[in-house]
Each structure stands twice: as structure tokens, then as C-alpha cells.
């Protein structure tokens, strides 16, 4: 995974839809693909006519269910197995703060995680300051007694650990960890593991290879990433524990609050699951518009600012476009490019944000099919203009809290929001079910393989020209 530098160029080679793929680029990409991957490329690029669903889904489990099952299991297993590790890490962070040390959080992987910890999110108490990237100067300034929560493994983090920084590593599927097979990642990703750089490890329960949806029609990797939900289930549970420690001056380690946050996450996931018929209906319409109107999916959300050279972007949009295990089809919202044949998806933490409402209005004026996932109310109030009323179809995140969900002594508002995790679940359930409806119609949609997995970059370079020709 590579950070976006502009909205037009994505982390996995994604480019704007109106750019023509040259024959030279195709030949270069295809020739770079090792022989072992050629049968896979042929399988993915060919169009198949299916007479039975079992052809693409032997399990018989709908794709949205596969994603839900995997995401639910990740959060449940973090709650059931990792609270002790989360508390231990946050006790170290609290001790660092008490003695004048500096606390850093650096959950860079994946794309959702870069923005989900933004300072300007409602319910973010900023006790665990989030840095999407750490500079050489920051590493040089880290001293014994400082604390770092990170999901990145490299020599700089190992050196920080060796000189006395307490490094709590979080397992993820862009870096080698104990689940990664010997030939799973590119050689540079196999050199250092999360375990190698950490004082202790919090296991985020992810699979080593990211996606949660399996289909034999794209056999080498799985679809729809697990990174966002896994990393921020850990982050917000850590925040809950650390906030409790700070608020109680060390008297309460926050284990109950961390576990409670994860239990509330599971409760919201269960509520979202009841809306599977509606998710399926929307995804079916997406597939129809894709195939019969050549629709593009434009994803919009309130931009969130983070440190460094990263442009302000929305956490949902950043996760949906050009990321490992994501569909090649979506694009970042661009009002000037939206037409009457297109789809505009608005992901929101709010029920009535003016920017969301204005985006929905303009998209509808252009004749686009508008969809949102959002809370339907704010603290129980759904009166007046609300996003779910302003779009053609909406899905409820069931998160109507003005900020977070945990009341912690010493903080003016509730902390630790659920809007992001619930919205991310809906984003990938919709994407997964769209892919299933595409396959039901005899079309294999193109997805990005993780560049950090062995053969991923070569695979993406080889199939991207076919996506550019077809558009999905």
C-alpha cells in the first residue's frame, strides 16, 4: 500500500477513468508478470456465462455475509483475547505520560486507518495522538520512556524500541507477522516483522492477506479489506483504556470500557446485519447501472485533515478507492464529472451535515443515483433536513451519538465514536454484494491485489488495462 499523493493517483496504481491505457503500458505490465500468474490473469479478464451460483460461490454464503462474518469475528476476537494486552500497552502509555514522556500513535495501514484517527473527528479525545506518518525528526527525538503504538515494521521502529521506547505493535496484513506464510509477502516485507520491532504485540485478529470475501473466479486473493475495522477496533479500545487511566490518575485501567466499546461495536454490527435485504437491493441496482449504463461509482465524505503532506480526505472514500482488495471501479467524488448515469455514494458520520446535504442535492440535480450510509438521527432527533431523506436510498449506521459512545470521568463529551467502524462495515458489505451481483450476471469485476503481497504489483499492472477498457 502506498499513500495517495493526489486524488487522481491511487495507492494500487489506480488512475482516473478518463485516462487511456496505452498498449506500451500494457505490454510492459504483462511482461513483468511471472509465468505462474498468467492463468490467473486469463481467468480474471475473461467473461463467463454462469448457469449456477455455485460456479462463483461454492460456499453458498452471500458475499456481504462473508464480509460481515469476517468483520464480526475480528472485533469479537479482539474483545475476547486482547483486552489484557490493550490494557498493558495503555498502562505503559500512561506511565510514559506521567513521567513526562511523549505518546505517539502511528496506525498507517490501511487507507481507512490513515484518516480515522483525525483530530477533528467528533469523540476523538486526542489522548493517543494519531500520526499517519512519522518523520525522521520525530524518530530522532524519541527517547527512553516514550511510547509508540504502531502497525508498521522497519529498522527505525526497532531502533526506537532498542533505545528504550515502549513499542506496542499491532498486527496487520501489510506487514509480516506470525500468520504470514514464508512466501506470502514481497521480499522487502519479509525482512522485519511486527514482532521484531515491538516491546509487546496487540493481535488485531486479521488474516495475513487482507480480504474477507473468497471466490474461485479471483483465486489468488480475497476481496474487501479487513484492515480498517481491525486497526480501529484496536485503536478506539486503546483510547478508552488510556482515557480512563488519565481521568482516574491511574486508578482505573479502563478494561471494562475497552471491552464495552468492542461489545457496542458488535451490537451495531448486528443491527446493520438486519438490513441485508436492503443492501442486496442497492447492490443489485449498482450492478444493473454498471452493466447497462456504464455507471461510475463516486464516493464522497467529509474531508478529514491529518499531519504531514497528506491532503485532507475522507476515511471512507480513501478506503474505497485504489486500495488493496478493493474494486477498481470506484472513484473519488468529483462534482464536475458526475452524470445522470452515475452513482454517488455518501459516507457520513452525521445525520445532517450541510456538506453532505449539498452533495446529495447537486448529485440528484445531475440525475445520478444517490446512496448514503449515515445515522438517521442525532441523539434521537430525526426532524428537519436529514441526509437519509435527501438521497434515493440510505442505510442506517445506527450510530446517532453526537460524538462518542463512552462516558469517561474527566471528559466533557462522550469519547470513542462508532460511526467510522459501522460505516466501513456498510461500505464493504455493499461492495461485496455488488461484486456478487456482477458475477451473477456473468461479469468478473476487477479488484486490486495488495502490492505488498508477492506478485501483487505485477498482477495489477497486467489486468489494469483490461479494466480501463471495460470500466469495471
N, C-alpha and C positions, 0 to 999 in steps of 0.2 A: 504494500500500500504506500502511495506517495501523496503528500499533501497537495491539494489543489493550489495552483498559483493564479489562475483566473477562472471565472465561471465557465469559460468555453473549453477548458482543457482539464480532463478529469484524472483521477488517481490511477486508473487502469487503462489509460490510452484512449479514453472516451473523447470524442470531438463533436463539434456542433453538427446537427443533422444536415445542414446545407453544404457541408464540405464534401467535395468529391474525392473518393479514394482512388488514387492513381494506380495504374497497372504496375508501375515500378514498385510502389509501396507494397502491393500485394505479393509480388514475386519475392521481394526481399523478406517479407514476413513469413511466407510459406516456406521458403528455402531454409529459413532459420529453424523451422520446426523439425525436431528429431523424428526419425523414421517411425519410432514407436507411437507417435501421436497422429500419424496420418489416417489410420482407420477412424479415429475419434473425430477428426475434422470432417471426414466424409460423412460420418453419421450425423453430425450436427447440422451440416449445411443442406442435407437432402430433405425434401418434403415427403412426408409419408401420409398415406391414407389409412386411417385406423378403423377397424370394424368393431374392436372391443377395447374398453378402457384398460383391461389388463395389459395391453401392449405397452403402455407407457407407465402404468402404475400397478405392478403386481401385488402390492400390499392392499390395494383397495381403499386405503385411507386417503381422503381428500387432502390435497396439498396444504390448504390452510390449516387443516387438523394436524398434519405433520409438523408444521412450524409451531403451532400452539403447543402441542405436546412437548416439543423440544425446549421451547422457551419456559414453559411452566416447570419442567423438570429441573432446568438450570437454577431458577430462583428458589425452588423448593429445596434443592440440594445445598445451595449456599446457606440457606436458613438452618438446615438440619445438621450441617457438618462444619461450617466455617465461623460461627459466631465467636467461638473461643479464639480463633486466630485473628478475627477482626478486632476483638476487644484487646488482645495482647498488643497488636500493632498500634491501636489508638492510645493505649496506656503509655507506650513508648513515645508517641507524638505529644501527649500531654506532658510527660516528664521533660521532653525537649523544650516545650514552650515555657514550662515552669522555671527552667534553668536558663532561659534567655536564648534558646536555640531557635532556628528557623524551620518552619514546616513547609514542605513542597509536596504538591500532588501533580503527577505527570502521567495521566492516562491518555496517551496519544493515540493508541489503536482502539477501535477503528474510527471511521469518519464521524459517526454519531458522537463518540466519546470526546472528540476534539472540541465540540461546542456545547455538549450537555451540561458541563460544569461552569458555564459562563457566569460571571459575577452578577450580571443583570437579569438572571432568572428569578422569578418570584419563589421564595422559600429557600434560597441559597444563603446560608449564614456566613459563608466565607471563612469558616474555621479551618478548612482543609483547602487552601488556595490552589486553584487549578491552573496549571500552565500546559498549554497544548504542546509547547516545545521549550526545552531548557537550553540556554545559551552556554557557550564555553565559559563565559564570565561567571554565570551562576554556578556552574560546577566548580570552578576555581575557588569560589567564595565559600563553598560548603565546608563545614568544619566539624570536628568531632562533637557529637551531641545533637547535630541537626537531624532532621527526619525527612525521608523521601518515600512517598507511595508512588510506584511506577509500574507500568506494564511493558517497558522497553528494556532490552538486554544488550549492553555493549560494554566496552572497556571502561568508558568514563564512569558508568554506574558501579562497576566492580571496584574501580579505584576509590570512588567515594565511600563505598562500604568498607574497604580495607583501611581507610584512614579514620574510621570511627563514625561515619554517618549511618544511622539506622535505616536500612533499605527494606521496605516491605514490598515484595514483588507480587504482582497479580498475574496469574496465568492467562494467556490469551492465544488466539490462533494465528498470529502473525510472527510469533517468536517461538523458538524451540522450548518445550517444557516436557515433563515426564511422559506425556501421552504421545509425543511426536515420534513417528517411526524414523528409522535411520535414513531413509531416502525420501522423507516427506517434504522437506523444505529445500530451497536453494542452498548451495554450499555456504554462502555468507551468513545465512540464517542458522546454520547448524554449528557455527563456531562457538557461540556463547548462548547459554540457556538462562531463563529466568532464575532458576535455582542457583546458577553460578554467580549471579550478581547480588543476591538477596541475603539479608540477615535472617529473614523468615519469609514464607510464601503464603499468600491467600489464594486458595484454589477456586477460581471462578466457575468451575464445572463445565467449561466449554469443551466441545470436541476439538481435536487438534486442527481440523480442516474446515472450520468456519460454518459452512452451510448446514441447514437443518432439514432440507427437502431433497429426497432422493428420487431420481428417475433413471431407468436404464437408457433413455434416449440421450441423456447427457451423462455418460457413465463415469467420467474421470473425477468429477467434483460435484458437490451438493450445492443447492440453490438457497438463497435467502439467508443472510448472515446472522450469526448469533452474538457477534462481538458487542453491539451496542447494549443490549439488555443485560448481558453478563457483567460487563465492566461497570455499568452504572447501578446495578443492583448492589455490587460491592461498594462502590463509591458512596452512595447515599446511606448504606448501613454503617459504613465507617464514619460518615459525617454525624449520624445520630449518636454513635458511641462517643465520639470526641466532643460533641456539643454538650452531652450530659456530663462528661468529665470536667469540662471547663466550667459549666454552670454550677456544678456542685463542689468545685475546688478539689476534685479527685475523690469525692465521697460516693459517686455513682458511676460505675464503669459503662453504663448505657447498654448492657447486653440485652435487657428486656426491650429497650427502644429499638435497637438494631433488628432484633428478631421480629418485633411488632411491625416495623416498616416492611420487612420482607413478607410477612403474613398479609399485610394490607395489599401489597403488590399482587399476591396470588389471588386475593379476593377480587380485585379489579379485573385480573385476567379471566377469572371465572365468569364475571358479568359480561365481559366482552365476548366470551365464547357463546353466550346465548344468542348473539346476533349473527351467527354463521349464515342463516338463510339470506340475510340482507347483504352480507359480504359477498356471498356467492352470486347474488343477483347483480350487484355492481360490477363484479369481476367479469361476469358473462357479458355485460354491456361493453365493458372495456375491450374485450376480445372482439366483439362484433364491430366496434368502431375502428379497431386496429386493422382488421382484415378487410372491411368493406368500405371504409372511408380514409384509410391510411392515416389514422389519427396519431398524433403525438401526445405523450403524457408530459405535461408541465407541472412541476412540483414547487409550491410556494409555501413559505413560512416566515415568520418574523425574524429578521437577521439578528444574530447574537454576536457581540464583539468579544474577541479573545486577544491574548497577548501576541506580540511579535508581528510578523509580516502577513499573517493570515487575514484575508478580507473578511468582513462580517458576513456570515452565512447562517442559515437556519439548520438546526441539528437534524431535522427530518429530511430536508432537501439535500443536505450534504451526505446523508446516509443513502439516499435513494439513487443518486446519480454517480455513475462511474466508480463503484466500489466493488471489492471482492465479493463474489457470489450474488451480485445484483444484476438485474436485467439491463441490457444495453439500451433499451427503449426510452426510459425517462430522460428528461432534460430539466435543467434549472429554469424556473419561470422567467419568461421574457415577454412582457406585455405586447411588444411590437410584433411578435411572431405568432401569437395565438390567433387561430382562425376558427371558423364555425365547425370544422370537422374535428377539432382537438378536444382534449380532456385537460382540465385544470384541477389538480388536487391540492387542497389547502390543509396543511397540518398545523394545528394551533393548540396552545396551552390555555387559550382564553375562549370564553363564550361570545364575547362582543368586542374584540379588538378592532378599532377603526381601520387599521391597515388590512386586516383580513376581510372585513366587510366591503371595503373599497375594491379589493382584488376580485372578490366574488362578483360584485356589481359589474366591473369592467369586462370580466370574462363572459358573463352572461350576455352583456350587450353585444359581444362579438359572436354570440351563438354557440360558444363552447359548452360542453357538458361539464358541470361543476360538481365536485365532490369534496367533502371535508370530513376530517376526524377531529373532534374537539369536545370539550364539555358542553352540555346543552344549557347549563345554568352556571351562575356564580353564587356559591353559598346558598343554593336552593332557589335563587331568583332567575327565572327564565323570561321575564317580561321585557317588552320593547324589542329593538333590533337585536337579533342573535344570529350567529354565523350559521347554525343548523337550519334556520329559516331562510337564509339568503342564498343557499345552494340548491342544486337539483336533488342531491342525495347526501345524507350525512350519517356518520357513525359516531356514537357516543363513547367518549373515553371514560365516562363515569368518574371523572375527577373534577368536581366543581369547586374544589377548595381555592380560595383566593391566592394562597401561597403553597405552603407545605401541608403535611398531614400529621406532624408530631408537635405536641405542645411540650416544650422543654423549659424548665425554670431558667430565667436569665435572658430569654429571647423575647422580643416584642411581638413577633408573629410566629406562626407555626412554620417549622422548617421541614426540609426534605420533600420535594414535590414528587407526585406520581404521574403527572401529566406526560412527561417525556417517555417513561417506560411503557405506559398504556398506548400512547400514540405510536411508538416504534413497533409495538406488537401489531397494531392495526395496519401500519404501512406494509409490513411483510406478510401478514395474512392476505391482504388484498393482492400483493404482487404474486404470492404463491398461487392463489386461486385463479388469477389472470393467466398464469403460465399453464395451469391445468386446462382451462377452457381453450387456450390456444392449441394445446396438444389434442384435445378432443376434436378440434376442427382440422386436424391433420397438419398443423404447423408447429415446428420446433422453434420457440423464441431463443434468441441468443442471450447468453449470460456471460459476465466477466469471470474468468478464473483468477484467483489470487496470484499476483505477481511473485509473492514470496514462496509459493509452493513450487515444487520442481516442475518445470515445463510450463508454468502459468503464463509468463510473458510471451513465449513462443506461440502458445495456443491462441492467446488474444490477438496477437499480430496476424495470425493466419486466418482467423474467422471474421475479424472486424470488417474487411472489405465486403464480405457477403452481407453483413448487417447493414452496411452503408447502402448497398444496392436495394435491399428489401425494406429497411426501415424498422424492423423489429427482430 
